[in-house]
Amino acid sequence: MESKVSGFLKEAMAPEIQNSFMAPALKRSFAAHLPLITEINKAHVLMLLRCGIIDVSVARQLAKAVVDLQEMGPEGFDLNPALEDSYFNYEAKLIEVLGSDVGGRVHIGRSRNDLKSTIDRLRARTVALNVMGDLLLFRKELIRQGLRFAEVIAPGYTHMQPAQPITFGYYLLGVASGIERDYQRISDCYVRLNRSPLGSAAMAGTSFRIDRNMTAAALGFDGVDFHAQDATATRDTLIELLSAFTLLSGTIGRMAQDFYLMTTYEFKTLRLPDSVAITSSIMPQKKNMAALENLKGRIAIMTGALVTALTGYKGVPYGHAQDGNMDSMRWIWDAFEELAAMVPVATLVVSKAEPEQERMLELVRANFSTVTDLADMLVRETDLSFRDAHHVVGRVVRFAMAQDRKADEITSDMLAQAALDTLGREIRLPQDVLDAALDPAKTIEQRAGTGSPAREDISRMAEKLEQRLEDDTVAFGTRKNQVEEAQRKLGAEFLELLRREDA
């Protein structure tokens, strides 16, 4: 039995290969590929007609069949792994409808190599645009909540130990800054992603006088990938996008981890509604933060896909090959889907989060997080070196802990004794001055101008974040409109071809 796709190959593909490799890949990909093959064929047929490579009669027959197959959907195809992949299954159906003389002309001036690369670019571009749109909403919500809770004093941690007082709004604006960087990485990748490989053919272009710029514009690309071999041999833009998505999942996951701890009974500094929780099958009192667990767990999926892509990609020759352009990409599409689902959930969680303000303030006052400011005051008021002040205050904290006192219960006498023990001389500050140095609200405001939680700094941060969000929203709208307008125009021109009476 001869090959179903080649006049050169004398034997059909072995059933073992069909069943092990081709059939699973075909089953995974065909439904996703069909609408993209349809759009590419629309652009390609119109280009072939305008370049005089096919006549209007052939073009109209192809156009009608393309629309018919589009309306038929994936269910209309009896997928055959002997036909290798999505495109050959599509082309076989097209030829079944039109005959080989007409149906076989759709592939003039291209190869599966540039076709597959174009499919991947279009598919990844759709994901990138969807994620970018959702990220804009996420950034907006982080800024809104950041301003709303700008004065809610909260404990700040380093090494997961009490460090310095911050505000919950300050924390959220920090996450907003990280998400902004993630957005910029995706946006930068989009510039390289949105270039058309179509017309590169197998690796060295085509002898047909096609117009690659025409198909690029019709598909909403910014231009063409000019080097044909590079355009078909590489998927680095997909890996770059996956890398940016992986970093994004890390930013979201770290926030989810913080929220996860904050909602525990032991911390009890954050409240989330029942709508983002699940319960136990046996313990009726349980409110489990499953949404947060899923958010922080997604980075494992992303990292696995990224490592697979990089590992499979590293040994591939600089030309089209299955292991470089298919096997190494195996988990990318699943990872893209998982990441895209994360962002709306993260936005929901932030919108519903309510800080337990009294508990936060209680922890700030109990955990000596204000004593750095006491050391700073000793430097300013008594001309100590910071290291000496650090030692004195450390001893004061030890005294307070031994007496079961909190930071705001430190006295001038305790300070004097600590200085005597440490430096050999007493240092006394008036109690009201000492109290001011240990007041979390006052210490926060004293850090103004240094990127601190002070109201002045938060206002400035939010203003910059809002301005960049506005700029990114405008640029995103331009990109999205370009793609949507290209799709609208392509649809209209294709419909016009169908209606031509001179065919």
Backbone hydrogen bonds, N-H to C=O, Kabsch-Sander energy under -0.5 kcal/mol:
donor,donor_aa,acceptor,acceptor_aa,energy
3,S,9,L,-1.2
12,A,1,M,-1.7
17,I,14,A,-0.6
18,Q,14,A,-2.4
19,N,15,P,-3.1
20,S,16,E,-2.1
21,F,17,I,-2.5
22,M,17,I,-1.6
23,A,18,Q,-3.4
25,A,21,F,-1.6
26,L,22,M,-2.8
27,K,23,A,-2.5
28,R,24,P,-2.1
29,S,25,A,-2.1
30,F,26,L,-2.3
33,H,29,S,-2.4
34,L,30,F,-2.6
36,L,32,A,-0.5
36,L,33,H,-0.5
37,I,33,H,-3.0
38,T,34,L,-2.3
39,E,35,P,-1.9
40,I,36,L,-2.5
41,N,37,I,-2.7
42,K,38,T,-2.2
43,A,39,E,-2.1
44,H,40,I,-2.7
45,V,41,N,-2.9
46,L,42,K,-2.0
47,M,43,A,-2.0
48,L,44,H,-2.8
49,L,45,V,-2.2
50,R,46,L,-2.4
51,C,47,M,-2.2
52,G,49,L,-1.5
53,I,48,L,-2.5
54,I,48,L,-1.2
59,A,55,D,-2.6
60,R,56,V,-2.6
61,Q,57,S,-2.0
62,L,58,V,-2.8
63,A,59,A,-2.6
64,K,60,R,-2.5
65,A,61,Q,-2.2
66,V,62,L,-2.7
67,V,63,A,-2.2
68,D,64,K,-2.4
69,L,65,A,-2.7
70,Q,66,V,-1.9
71,E,67,V,-2.5
72,M,68,D,-1.8
73,G,69,L,-1.6
76,G,73,G,-1.9
77,F,74,P,-1.7
79,L,77,F,-1.1
83,L,80,N,-2.1
84,E,81,P,-1.9
85,D,83,L,-2.2
89,N,85,D,-1.7
90,Y,86,S,-2.2
91,E,87,Y,-3.4
92,A,88,F,-2.2
93,K,89,N,-1.6
94,L,90,Y,-2.3
95,I,91,E,-2.8
96,E,92,A,-2.0
97,V,93,K,-1.7
98,L,94,L,-2.6
99,G,95,I,-2.9
103,G,99,G,-2.5
104,G,100,S,-1.4
105,R,102,V,-1.7
106,V,103,G,-1.0
107,H,104,G,-0.6
108,I,105,R,-1.7
110,R,107,H,-1.4
115,L,111,S,-1.9
116,K,112,R,-3.4
117,S,113,N,-1.9
118,T,114,D,-2.1
119,I,115,L,-2.5
120,D,116,K,-2.5
121,R,117,S,-2.1
122,L,118,T,-2.7
123,R,119,I,-2.8
124,A,120,D,-2.7
125,R,121,R,-2.5
126,T,122,L,-1.9
127,V,123,R,-1.6
128,A,124,A,-2.8
129,L,125,R,-2.7
130,N,126,T,-2.3
131,V,127,V,-2.8
132,M,128,A,-2.7
133,G,129,L,-2.4
134,D,130,N,-2.1
135,L,131,V,-2.6
136,L,132,M,-1.9
137,L,133,G,-1.2
138,F,134,D,-2.2
139,R,135,L,-3.0
140,K,136,L,-2.0
141,E,137,L,-2.1
142,L,138,F,-2.4
143,I,139,R,-2.3
144,R,140,K,-2.4
145,Q,141,E,-2.7
146,G,142,L,-2.2
147,L,143,I,-2.4
148,R,144,R,-2.1
149,F,145,Q,-2.2
150,A,147,L,-1.2
152,V,149,F,-1.4
153,I,151,E,-1.0
154,A,166,I,-2.8
156,G,164,Q,-1.5
158,T,161,Q,-2.0
161,Q,158,T,-2.3
163,A,156,G,-3.0
166,I,154,A,-3.1
168,F,152,V,-2.5
169,G,149,F,-2.3
171,Y,167,T,-2.0
172,L,168,F,-2.1
173,L,169,G,-2.2
174,G,170,Y,-1.6
175,V,171,Y,-1.9
176,A,172,L,-2.3
177,S,173,L,-1.9
178,G,174,G,-1.8
179,I,175,V,-2.7
180,E,176,A,-2.0
181,R,177,S,-1.7
182,D,178,G,-2.1
183,Y,179,I,-2.5
184,Q,180,E,-2.3
185,R,181,R,-2.2
186,I,182,D,-2.0
187,S,183,Y,-2.9
188,D,184,Q,-2.8
189,C,185,R,-2.1
190,Y,186,I,-2.1
191,V,187,S,-1.0
191,V,188,D,-0.5
192,R,188,D,-0.8
192,R,189,C,-0.6
193,L,189,C,-2.5
194,N,190,Y,-2.5
195,R,193,L,-1.6
196,S,223,G,-3.1
200,S,197,P,-2.0
205,G,200,S,-2.3
210,I,208,F,-2.2
212,R,210,I,-0.6
215,T,211,D,-1.4
216,A,212,R,-2.3
217,A,213,N,-2.4
218,A,214,M,-2.2
219,L,215,T,-1.6
220,G,217,A,-1.5
221,F,216,A,-2.6
222,D,194,N,-2.4
225,D,196,S,-2.8
226,F,224,V,-0.9
228,A,226,F,-0.7
231,A,227,H,-2.4
232,T,228,A,-1.6
233,A,229,Q,-2.2
234,T,230,D,-1.2
238,L,235,R,-0.7
239,I,235,R,-1.8
240,E,236,D,-2.8
241,L,237,T,-2.2
242,L,238,L,-2.5
243,S,239,I,-2.5
244,A,240,E,-2.4
245,F,241,L,-2.6
246,T,242,L,-2.4
247,L,243,S,-2.2
248,L,244,A,-2.1
249,S,245,F,-2.6
250,G,246,T,-1.6
251,T,247,L,-2.0
252,I,248,L,-2.5
253,G,249,S,-2.5
254,R,250,G,-2.4
255,M,251,T,-1.8
256,A,252,I,-2.5
257,Q,253,G,-2.3
258,D,254,R,-2.0
259,F,255,M,-2.7
260,Y,256,A,-2.5
261,L,257,Q,-1.9
262,M,258,D,-2.5
263,T,259,F,-1.9
264,T,261,L,-1.4
268,K,264,T,-2.7
269,T,262,M,-2.1
270,L,262,M,-1.7
271,R,354,E,-2.6
276,V,273,P,-1.6
277,A,274,D,-2.0
278,I,288,N,-2.4
280,S,283,M,-0.7
286,K,283,M,-1.6
288,N,278,I,-2.9
290,A,288,N,-1.9
291,A,276,V,-1.0
293,E,289,M,-1.8
294,N,290,A,-2.7
295,L,291,A,-2.2
296,K,292,L,-2.5
297,G,293,E,-1.4
298,R,294,N,-1.1
300,A,297,G,-1.5
301,I,297,G,-0.6
301,I,298,R,-0.5
302,M,298,R,-2.2
303,T,299,I,-2.9
304,G,300,A,-2.2
305,A,301,I,-2.1
306,L,302,M,-2.4
307,V,303,T,-2.8
308,T,304,G,-2.2
309,A,305,A,-2.4
310,L,306,L,-2.6
311,T,307,V,-2.7
312,G,308,T,-2.7
313,Y,309,A,-1.6
314,K,310,L,-1.4
315,G,311,T,-0.5
316,V,313,Y,-1.4
319,G,317,P,-2.7
325,N,321,A,-2.6
326,M,322,Q,-2.2
327,D,322,Q,-2.3
328,S,323,D,-1.7
330,R,327,D,-1.5
332,I,329,M,-1.3
333,W,329,M,-0.8
335,A,331,W,-2.4
336,F,332,I,-2.8
337,E,333,W,-2.0
338,E,334,D,-2.3
339,L,335,A,-2.7
340,A,336,F,-2.6
341,A,337,E,-1.5
342,M,338,E,-0.9
342,M,339,L,-1.0
343,V,339,L,-1.1
345,V,341,A,-0.8
346,A,342,M,-2.5
347,T,343,V,-2.3
348,L,344,P,-2.2
349,V,345,V,-2.7
350,V,346,A,-2.2
351,S,347,T,-2.2
352,K,348,L,-1.6
353,A,349,V,-1.2
354,E,271,R,-2.2
356,E,269,T,-2.4
357,Q,355,P,-1.3
360,M,356,E,-2.4
361,L,357,Q,-2.3
362,E,358,E,-2.3
363,L,359,R,-2.2
364,V,360,M,-2.2
365,R,361,L,-2.3
366,A,362,E,-1.6
367,N,363,L,-1.6
369,S,364,V,-0.8
371,V,368,F,-1.3
373,D,370,T,-1.2
374,L,370,T,-0.8
375,A,371,V,-2.1
376,D,372,T,-2.2
377,M,373,D,-2.2
378,L,374,L,-2.1
379,V,375,A,-1.8
380,R,376,D,-2.1
381,E,377,M,-3.5
382,T,378,L,-2.3
383,D,379,V,-1.0
384,L,378,L,-1.0
389,A,385,S,-2.4
390,H,386,F,-2.8
391,H,387,R,-2.0
392,V,388,D,-2.4
393,V,389,A,-2.6
394,G,390,H,-2.1
395,R,391,H,-1.8
396,V,392,V,-2.0
397,V,393,V,-2.5
398,R,394,G,-1.7
399,F,395,R,-2.3
400,A,396,V,-2.5
401,M,397,V,-2.7
402,A,398,R,-2.0
403,Q,399,F,-1.4
404,D,401,M,-1.2
405,R,400,A,-3.2
407,A,365,R,-1.3
408,D,365,R,-0.5
409,E,406,K,-1.8
410,I,407,A,-1.6
415,L,411,T,-1.8
416,A,412,S,-2.3
417,Q,413,D,-2.4
418,A,414,M,-2.2
419,A,415,L,-2.4
420,L,416,A,-2.2
421,D,417,Q,-2.6
422,T,418,A,-2.0
423,L,419,A,-3.5
424,G,419,A,-0.8
424,G,420,L,-1.4
425,R,419,A,-0.9
434,L,430,P,-2.4
435,D,431,Q,-2.8
436,A,432,D,-1.9
437,A,433,V,-1.7
438,L,434,L,-1.0
438,L,435,D,-0.6
439,D,436,A,-0.9
443,T,439,D,-2.7
444,I,440,P,-2.1
445,E,441,A,-1.5
446,Q,442,K,-1.7
447,R,444,I,-1.2
448,A,445,E,-1.4
450,T,447,R,-1.3
458,I,454,A,-2.8
459,S,455,R,-2.5
460,R,456,E,-1.8
461,M,457,D,-3.1
462,A,458,I,-2.9
463,E,459,S,-2.0
464,K,460,R,-2.1
465,L,461,M,-2.9
466,E,462,A,-2.7
467,Q,463,E,-2.1
468,R,464,K,-2.5
469,L,465,L,-2.1
470,E,466,E,-2.4
471,D,467,Q,-2.3
472,D,468,R,-2.7
473,T,469,L,-2.3
474,V,470,E,-2.1
475,A,471,D,-2.3
476,F,472,D,-2.7
477,G,473,T,-2.3
478,T,474,V,-1.9
479,R,475,A,-2.0
480,K,476,F,-2.9
481,N,477,G,-2.6
482,Q,478,T,-2.0
483,V,479,R,-2.0
484,E,480,K,-2.6
485,E,481,N,-2.9
486,A,482,Q,-2.1
487,Q,483,V,-2.4
488,R,484,E,-2.4
489,K,485,E,-2.8
490,L,486,A,-2.8
491,G,487,Q,-2.3
492,A,488,R,-2.3
493,E,489,K,-2.6
494,F,490,L,-2.2
495,L,491,G,-2.1
496,E,492,A,-2.1
497,L,493,E,-1.8
498,L,494,F,-2.0
499,R,495,L,-1.4
500,R,496,E,-0.6
500,R,497,L,-1.1
